[in-house]
C-alpha cells in the first residue's frame, strides 16, 4: 500500500531478505503502480540497524507489530512482555528521530500499529499516531450487523484503501494560504469552489465536524475535509461562476423559510419515532478471537434495546463480566454456547436460521490461522448455513465476515449465492493496511475514520433512494417506493436533496438483480442516473436517518 506515496520505501525486518522480498512482492502483485522497495535484514529494536536504513531522517516511519505478537493478546489485553517490547521500540525510535522532529518542527515521530484494545496504548499518542490493529475492521463488522448498513462493506473497502475514493484534507484556511478567500464563508457555499471533489466536513483543531449545518462558517485555522480521488482534485476556484455548480445548496423547490423549518421539524420527529420503534434483532457470532469481547460490546452498542446476541465457539471461552454488564446496560441479551460452528444441527439449535445477522470471527492465534485456511473455513461455514431449514423463515439472515484474500473472494461469494444468503464481506488485510497508509500520509485522517465508524456520530449510510429524494422533487410520487418506476435525476439534484436532509451524498449503490451491485463514488455532478426503489444513495449523515 505504500506505493501510493510515490517515494522509495525501505523495509527493516528480522526475516531473511529473500523471504521478506517474496512476501512484499506477493502483496503488491495486484497493484498497478509500483515504487522502489528496498529490503534490509535487521532488528528494529537495535539503534545501529535503524541507522542503517536511515530511520533517523526518513520522511515517514511506520512501526508494525509481527503476526505472532497477537499470541500475547487475551481478550484485547496485551501481556506484560508485549507492553515491554512496544515501550522499548517506541523509546528507541523516538530517541533516534529526535533531531528530525526538531528540524522539521513535526509534532509526531511516526505511526505505530499495535494489537489489542487502544486504551492500552494511549501513553504513546503524544509522540506517535497510534492505530489499533484491526480497529477499523472491528468497528465495521459491528456496523454491518444493523439494517442501515446494507452494502456498506463495498463502500468501506474502497474508502479505507488508497485509490479511487478517499477522504482528503485541504491546507489550513488563513491569510497566508491559497484558501484565504474561504474564511467566513458558509459551509453550503464551499462546494462551488471545489468542482472535482465533494466537501463533506471541517477539521477544527482536534474536532472533526462531518456534514455540518449549511450556515456553519469557516474560521481561520480550519481545514476542509473532502471526498475525492487524489490531492489534485482539491484544486479550488475563487469564483464559482464557471464551476458548473450553484454556490449554495438551494432551498426547497417551492416553499417559504417557515415552511422549510416546519418540514425539518417533521422530519426530525419522524426520525426519532422510527428510531425508537426499530425492531429487536438477534445476532449470531460464530467463532472467537482476541478481539471478541470488544466486538460484542461494539455490536451491543448499535443494536436496538431488547435485542439478543448469541455466540457459538469451538472452545470454552471465559466471559468477561464487564462485557456481560455492558450488554445488560444496553438492554441487549447475551448468551454463550460451545459447539462446532460448522455443524448444521448446532447452528439450527442456536436459532441461526431465524436470526437477523450472522457474524463470523476466526481465531487469529490458532495454528490454522492462515489466509487460505481461514477463508476455506468460511466457505465451509457458509455451506453449513445454506443447509439449514429456512422453510418457515420470511427473510434469511445476512452474513458479515472478514475475508483475508481477494483471490478467494470470488469463491466465497459463489458459496454465499448458492446458500441463498446476502453478505457483507470485509477485505480485512487490504482495508487495514490501506487505512494505515492514509493515516501515515495525513495523521488527522485517523480522527476522521474514528468519527465515521463511531455509532454515536455522523457516519456513512446507504439509504434507499426514496429516503433521500424529496417528496416534492419533480416527478416523485409515493408509488416510486413500491413499484418498478424509475426516476431520472442528476447527482447534483441528489446532493441538493441530501443537503436539505442534513446529509452529504458521496455516491450510489446501483441495484443489479443479476449479480453484485455497482458502487459509484464521486460521480460528476452533472451525471444523470435513472434510480429505482432498490437503488441506494451513500451519504454521510446521522444514523437515525435510516429510520426516518
Protein Blocks (a to p, Z undefined) as FASTA:
>chain_A
ZZmnopacddddfbdfklmmmmmmmmmmmpmbdcddddddddfkbfklmmmnopmmgfbd
cddddfklmmmpgehiacfklmmmmmmmmmmmmmmmmmmmmmnopabfbdcddedjfklm
mmmmmmpccddehklmmmmmmmmmpmklgoklmmmmmmmpgcjbccdddddddfkbmklm
mgopafklmmmmmmmbccfbdcehjaccehiafklccdehiacddddfblklmpccfblk
lnopafbdcddfbdcfklmmmmmmmmmmmmmmmmmmpccdddddedjdfklmmmmmmmmm
mpcehiacddddfbdcdddfklmmmmmmnopacddddddfkbfklmmmnommmmmbdcdd
ddfkbmklcfklmmmmmmmmmmmmmmpcfklpmbacddddddfblklmmmmmmmmmmnop
acddddfklmmmmmmmmmmmmmmlmmmmmmmmpckbccdddddfklmpcfklghiafklm
mmcbdcdddfklmmmmmmmnopacfbdcdddfkbccdddehiafklccdddfkbccdddd
dfklmmZZ
